[in-house]
C-alpha cells in the first residue's frame, strides 16, 4: 500500500500497472513506451522521481530503477544527474537516413550523398585494374584488415588530412559505419556511456542503441564541447569515451576550434579517456586544422571513410588506431567482417596512388562550392549555417516552427529534408532546424527547384498549430 496519498497529487505520469504476466520492470517499461506512442508523453516531458513513482505504484524502488534503465538503453528516456529523467528529444522521429528503396517522387536533400559524375574516374580505374596481371589475386581470401600496400595507401590518405602515423597503427574497415561498429563492439559493453554533442550523426545513434550503449550530451560553449566543463561532467556521468566530428560537424556544420581540439586531447591523455574521431567530412575542408588524433594518438580512434569523398560503392575506411588497442580492434573487425573486400580496397588504393583521388576531390569541391553559392543566393537573409566547402547546410527556422513540422511540410511539397530531431541525443534543448544535403540532388536544376520550394514554405502563412 502506498505510503502517501496521490489522489490530488500532481504527478507528470501515473501509469496503471495491473494484470500483467510480464516481470514488473518490463511491464512498466512497456507502459512508458506505449504512452509515448499514444502521445500521452512527449519529447522533453519530465518523469516523476523514481521513489515517488515506486510509492505511487506500490512496488520496490529497484523495480522502477530497472525499468528506467531499460528505457534509457532503448533511447526512450534520458537521465541527467541533478536534473531528473526526461522523455528523449528524438522519440517519434526515425533516425534511419537511407531509404531502403528509392523515393522517386521526392527531390532528396535528406541523406548525404556525393555527386556521382566523378564515378567515371572510378570506372576507368576499375577497368584498368581488371586487365592487370594481379587482378585475380584480389578475388581471394586475404588479410583481415588490408594488405601492406593498402595500409600504405591509408597512410598517404591520412597524411593529406594532416594526420601523420605509420602502417602499424592503420587498419582498414568496410566503410565508416563498419569501423564504428567494430570499435563499439570491441571496447564497449551494454550500459557504457559515451559523451557526444547534443546533435550527432544519426547512424552513430542507431548503432549505440542497437548495442545498448548510452549516449550523453556534453555541455557546450560556442557551439562545441566545453573543455572547462569536461572534467567534472565526465566524472559525474561516468563517461568511457567521447565521439567527435571536429570538421563540418553533422548536422550543424560547425568546425571545432584548434584550442578545443588541443584541450580535449590533453584531457583525454590525463584521464585515459577514449576518443572516437569521425573524419567523414574532413577531405572537403579547404583550410583543414590538425585532427585531435594528432595531439592524442594513443587515445584516439581516427576514422576516415572514402564513401563520401571518393565513391559510395567502395565501402572502405582507414582507421588510425592506438597501438595498445590494435590487436583488439583487429580481432573485432575479424569478428564483424571476417575480412574487408580485397577487391574494393585495392580499387581505393589505386585511386589514392594515382592522381584520380585528387581529381575526384577537386571536382567535388568545385561542385559543392557552386551549389553552396546557389543556396546562399536563394536563402539570403535566412540563417543558413555552413561554409562554402561543406557538402550540407543547417537551416535555422523562424520562430514557431519545429524541425519535424518543416520536414513534414517539405515532404508534402516534394522535397525530403531531415529535421534536427533526428540527430538529437538525450533531452538537450533542440534548435528548430533542418539539414539540407546540397550535394545529393543529381543536377543543380533539381537543387534549385528544391531550394525554391523550401523557401516558399517559409514565406507561406501556415497554421503551425496543426503540427
C-alpha positions in Angstrom: 0.0 0.0 0.0 1.4 3.4 -0.9 2.9 5.4 2.0 1.4 8.7 0.6 -1.9 9.7 -0.9 -1.7 10.5 -4.6 -5.4 11.3 -5.2 -4.8 15.0 -5.7 -1.1 14.9 -6.1 0.2 16.4 -9.4 2.4 13.7 -10.9 3.6 14.0 -14.5 2.9 10.3 -15.2 0.5 8.0 -13.5 0.7 4.6 -15.2 -1.7 1.8 -14.3 0.4 -1.3 -13.6 -2.0 -4.3 -13.2 -3.0 -7.6 -14.8 0.4 -8.3 -16.3 2.2 -11.6 -16.8 5.5 -9.8 -17.5 8.1 -9.0 -14.9 7.0 -5.7 -13.3 10.0 -3.8 -14.6 9.3 -4.9 -18.2 5.6 -4.1 -17.9 6.4 -0.6 -16.6 8.9 -0.1 -19.5 6.2 -1.3 -21.9 3.7 1.2 -20.4 6.1 4.1 -20.8 6.8 3.2 -24.5 3.0 2.8 -25.2 2.3 6.2 -23.6 5.0 7.8 -25.8 3.4 6.1 -28.9 0.0 7.4 -27.9 1.2 10.9 -27.4 0.5 10.9 -23.7 4.2 11.5 -23.1 6.0 13.9 -25.4 9.7 14.8 -26.0 11.1 16.7 -23.1 8.4 15.7 -20.6 9.8 15.2 -17.2 9.0 11.9 -15.5 8.3 11.6 -11.7 11.2 10.8 -9.4 11.8 7.1 -9.1 11.0 7.0 -5.4 7.7 8.8 -6.0 6.7 6.5 -8.8 7.6 3.4 -6.8 5.4 4.7 -3.9 2.6 5.5 -6.3 2.7 2.0 -7.9 3.4 0.3 -4.5 6.4 -1.5 -5.9 10.1 -1.6 -5.0 12.3 1.3 -5.9 14.7 -1.2 -7.6 11.9 -2.2 -10.0 11.4 1.4 -11.2 15.2 1.8 -11.5 15.4 -1.4 -13.6 12.5 -0.2 -15.8 14.1 3.2 -16.3 17.4 1.7 -17.1 15.8 -0.5 -19.8 14.0 2.5 -21.3 17.2 4.5 -21.3 19.0 1.7 -23.2 16.2 1.8 -25.7 16.6 5.5 -26.2 13.2 6.4 -24.8 14.3 8.5 -21.9 17.4 10.4 -20.8 18.5 10.9 -17.2 20.7 13.8 -16.1 22.3 13.8 -12.7 20.8 16.5 -10.5 18.1 17.4 -13.1 15.8 14.3 -13.4 14.6 12.0 -16.1 13.0 13.2 -19.3 11.4 11.7 -22.4 14.2 11.8 -25.1 14.0 14.6 -27.7 14.1 12.2 -30.7 11.2 9.9 -29.8 8.7 9.8 -32.6 11.2 10.5 -35.4 13.2 8.0 -37.4 17.0 8.0 -37.1 17.3 5.9 -40.3 18.5 8.3 -43.0 18.9 6.0 -46.0 15.7 4.8 -47.7 15.6 1.0 -48.3 14.1 1.8 -51.8 14.5 5.0 -53.9 11.8 7.6 -53.3 11.5 8.9 -56.9 8.7 11.4 -56.3 10.9 13.5 -53.9 13.9 15.7 -54.5 16.3 14.3 -51.9 18.1 16.8 -49.7 17.9 14.4 -46.8 20.6 11.7 -46.9 24.2 13.0 -47.6 25.4 11.6 -51.0 28.4 12.7 -53.0 27.9 14.0 -56.5 28.0 11.0 -58.9 29.5 12.4 -62.1 33.0 11.6 -60.7 32.2 7.9 -60.7 33.6 7.9 -64.3 37.1 8.1 -62.8 36.4 5.1 -60.6 35.1 3.1 -63.6 38.2 4.0 -65.5 40.5 2.8 -62.7 38.4 -0.3 -62.3 38.7 -1.2 -66.0 42.5 -0.7 -65.9 42.8 -2.8 -62.8 40.7 -5.7 -64.2 43.2 -6.1 -67.1 46.3 -6.0 -64.7 48.2 -9.2 -64.1 47.5 -9.4 -60.4 43.7 -8.6 -60.5 42.7 -12.2 -59.8 44.7 -12.2 -56.5 42.3 -9.6 -55.1 39.4 -12.0 -55.6 40.8 -14.4 -53.0 40.8 -14.5 -49.2 43.4 -12.2 -47.8 44.4 -10.1 -44.7 41.5 -9.2 -42.3 42.3 -5.5 -42.3 44.2 -4.8 -45.5 47.5 -5.6 -47.2 50.7 -3.7 -46.6 50.2 -1.8 -49.8 46.6 -0.9 -48.9 47.8 0.3 -45.5 50.4 2.4 -47.2 47.6 4.0 -49.2 45.8 4.7 -46.0 49.0 6.3 -44.7 49.1 8.6 -47.8 45.3 9.3 -47.5 45.6 10.3 -43.8 48.7 12.4 -44.4 46.6 14.6 -46.7 44.2 15.0 -43.7 47.1 16.3 -41.6 47.5 13.1 -39.6 51.0 11.6 -39.6 51.3 8.0 -38.4 52.7 4.7 -39.6 51.3 1.5 -41.0 51.5 -0.3 -37.6 48.6 2.0 -36.5 46.4 1.6 -39.6 43.6 -0.8 -40.1 41.0 -1.0 -43.0 37.3 -1.4 -42.4 34.3 -1.8 -44.8 33.3 1.9 -44.5 32.9 4.4 -41.7 29.8 2.7 -40.1 31.6 -0.6 -40.1 34.6 0.9 -38.4 32.3 2.5 -35.7 30.5 -0.9 -35.2 33.8 -2.7 -34.7 35.1 -0.1 -32.2 31.9 -0.1 -30.2 31.6 -3.9 -30.1 35.3 -4.3 -29.2 35.7 -1.8 -26.5 32.2 -1.1 -25.0 29.5 -3.1 -23.2 25.8 -2.5 -22.8 25.2 0.2 -20.3 28.5 2.0 -21.1 28.2 5.8 -21.6 29.7 7.8 -24.4 29.7 11.6 -24.5 28.6 13.4 -27.7 27.4 16.7 -28.9 23.7 17.4 -28.3 23.1 16.7 -32.1 25.1 14.0 -33.7 25.3 11.7 -36.7 22.2 9.6 -36.7 24.0 6.4 -37.7 26.1 6.5 -34.6 22.9 6.9 -32.5 21.2 3.9 -34.1 24.4 1.8 -33.7 24.7 2.7 -30.0 21.1 2.0 -29.4 21.4 -1.5 -31.0 24.3 -2.3 -28.7 22.7 -0.9 -25.6 25.3 1.9 -25.2 24.0 5.2 -23.8 24.9 8.5 -25.4 25.1 11.5 -23.2 25.1 15.2 -24.5 28.1 17.0 -23.2 27.8 20.7 -22.1 28.6 23.2 -24.9 30.3 26.6 -25.3 30.4 28.4 -28.6 28.7 25.6 -30.4 31.2 22.9 -29.4 32.2 20.8 -26.4 33.3 23.0 -23.4 36.7 21.8 -22.3 36.4 23.7 -19.0 33.3 21.7 -18.0 34.5 18.4 -19.4 36.4 17.0 -16.4 33.6 17.4 -13.9 31.0 16.2 -16.4 32.8 13.1 -17.4 33.3 12.1 -13.8 29.7 12.8 -12.8 28.3 11.0 -15.8 30.8 8.1 -15.8 31.7 8.6 -19.5 34.0 6.0 -21.0 34.7 7.9 -24.3 33.8 10.9 -26.4 32.5 10.7 -30.0 33.5 13.7 -32.1 33.2 15.1 -35.6 35.5 18.1 -35.5 35.3 19.0 -39.2 31.9 20.1 -40.6 30.0 18.5 -37.7 27.0 16.5 -38.8 24.4 18.1 -38.7 25.3 21.6 -37.5 28.2 22.1 -40.0 30.4 23.5 -37.1 34.2 23.2 -37.3 35.8 22.7 -33.9 38.4 25.3 -32.9 42.1 24.4 -32.6 42.1 25.4 -28.9 39.3 23.0 -28.2 40.9 20.1 -30.1 44.1 20.6 -28.1 42.2 20.9 -24.8 40.2 17.7 -25.4 43.3 15.8 -26.4 45.1 17.0 -23.2 42.2 16.0 -21.0 41.9 12.6 -22.7 45.6 11.8 -22.1 45.3 12.9 -18.4 42.2 10.9 -17.7 42.9 8.0 -20.1 39.6 8.7 -21.9 39.0 7.1 -25.3 38.2 9.4 -28.2 36.4 8.3 -31.4 37.2 11.0 -34.1 35.0 10.7 -37.1 36.7 12.5 -40.1 33.9 11.7 -42.6 33.9 15.3 -44.0 37.5 16.3 -43.5 38.6 15.6 -47.1 36.3 18.5 -48.3 37.7 21.2 -45.9 39.8 23.8 -47.7 41.6 25.1 -44.6 42.0 21.9 -42.6 43.0 22.1 -38.9 45.1 19.3 -37.3 42.9 16.4 -36.1 42.5 15.6 -32.4 44.3 12.4 -33.1 47.5 14.3 -34.0 47.6 15.6 -30.3 46.5 12.3 -28.6 47.2 9.4 -31.0 47.2 6.8 -28.2 43.7 7.9 -27.0 42.1 8.3 -30.4 40.4 6.0 -32.9 40.5 8.2 -36.0 38.2 7.1 -38.9 38.3 8.4 -42.4 35.9 6.9 -44.9 36.2 7.1 -48.7 32.5 6.7 -49.2 31.6 10.4 -49.3 34.8 11.6 -50.8 35.7 9.0 -53.5 32.8 6.6 -54.2 30.0 5.2 -52.0 30.3 1.7 -53.5 33.9 1.3 -52.4 32.9 1.0 -48.7 36.4 1.4 -47.4 37.6 3.4 -44.4 41.0 3.8 -42.8 41.4 3.7 -39.0 44.4 5.2 -37.2 44.3 3.1 -34.0 46.2 3.4 -30.7 48.9 0.8 -30.8 47.9 -0.6 -27.5 44.4 -1.4 -28.9 45.4 -2.6 -32.4 45.1 -6.3 -31.7 41.7 -6.0 -30.0 40.3 -3.9 -32.9 41.8 -6.2 -35.5 40.0 -9.1 -33.8 36.8 -7.1 -33.6 37.0 -6.3 -37.3 37.6 -10.0 -38.0 34.6 -11.0 -35.9 32.4 -8.4 -37.7 33.7 -8.9 -41.3 36.0 -11.9 -41.4 37.9 -9.6 -43.9 37.3 -6.5 -45.9 36.7 -6.8 -49.6 40.3 -7.0 -51.0 38.9 -6.0 -54.4 37.3 -2.7 -53.3 40.2 -2.0 -51.0 42.6 -2.3 -54.0 40.4 0.0 -56.1 40.6 2.6 -53.4 44.3 2.0 -53.2 44.8 2.5 -56.9 42.8 5.7 -56.8 44.9 7.1 -54.0 48.2 6.2 -55.5 47.2 7.7 -58.9 46.1 11.2 -59.4 42.4 10.0 -59.7 41.6 10.5 -56.0 42.9 14.1 -56.1 41.0 14.8 -59.2 37.7 13.4 -57.8 38.1 15.5 -54.7 38.9 18.6 -56.7 35.9 18.3 -58.9 33.6 17.5 -56.0 34.9 20.5 -54.1 34.2 22.7 -57.1 30.7 21.4 -57.5 30.0 21.8 -53.8 31.1 25.5 -54.0 28.8 26.2 -56.9 25.9 24.5 -55.1 26.5 26.4 -51.9 26.7 29.7 -53.8 23.3 28.8 -55.2 21.9 28.0 -51.8 23.3 31.3 -50.3 21.7 33.3 -53.1 18.2 31.8 -52.6 18.3 31.9 -48.8 19.8 35.4 -48.5 18.7 36.8 -45.2 18.0 33.4 -43.6 20.3 31.8 -41.0 21.8 29.1 -43.3 24.7 27.6 -41.4 27.7 26.1 -43.2 30.8 27.0 -45.1 31.1 27.1 -48.9 33.1 24.0 -48.9 30.7 22.0 -46.7 28.6 19.4 -48.6 25.5 20.1 -46.4 23.9 23.0 -44.7 21.9 23.6 -41.5 18.9 25.9 -41.9 17.7 27.5 -38.6 13.9 28.0 -38.8 11.8 31.1 -37.9 10.1 31.2 -34.5 7.1 29.0 -34.3 8.5 26.2 -36.5 9.8 22.9 -35.3 12.2 20.9 -37.5 9.8 18.0 -37.5 6.9 20.2 -38.8 9.1 21.7 -41.5 10.2 18.3 -42.7 6.6 17.2 -43.0 5.7 20.3 -45.0 8.7 19.9 -47.2 7.9 16.2 -47.9 4.3 17.1 -48.8 5.7 19.7 -51.2 8.0 17.1 -52.9 11.3 17.7 -51.0 13.0 15.4 -48.5 15.0 17.2 -45.7 15.9 15.9 -42.3 14.8 17.7 -39.1 17.1 18.4 -36.2 15.1 16.0 -34.0 16.6 13.0 -36.0 20.0 13.9 -34.7 19.1 14.7 -31.0 20.8 13.0 -28.1 19.1 12.7 -24.8 16.9 15.6 -23.7 19.2 18.5 -24.6 17.4 21.7 -25.9 16.8 21.4 -29.7 17.2 24.2 -32.3 14.3 24.4 -34.7 16.3 23.4 -37.8 16.7 21.1 -40.8 19.7 19.7 -42.5 19.9 20.3 -46.3 22.2 17.9 -48.2 23.1 20.2 -51.1 25.3 17.6 -52.9 22.6 14.9 -53.1 20.3 16.1 -56.0 21.8 14.8 -59.2 21.6 18.1 -61.0 21.9 21.8 -60.0 18.5 22.3 -61.6 16.9 19.8 -59.2 18.7 21.6 -56.3 17.5 25.0 -57.4 13.9 23.7 -57.6 14.1 22.1 -54.2 15.5 25.2 -52.5 12.9 27.4 -54.1 10.2 25.1 -52.7 11.7 25.2 -49.2 11.9 29.0 -49.3 8.3 29.2 -50.4 7.3 27.1 -47.4 8.9 29.7 -45.1 7.1 32.5 -46.8 3.7 30.9 -46.6 1.2 31.6 -43.8 1.0 28.1 -42.4 -1.0 27.2 -39.4 1.7 25.6 -37.2 -0.7 24.6 -34.5 -1.6 21.7 -36.8 1.8 20.1 -36.2 
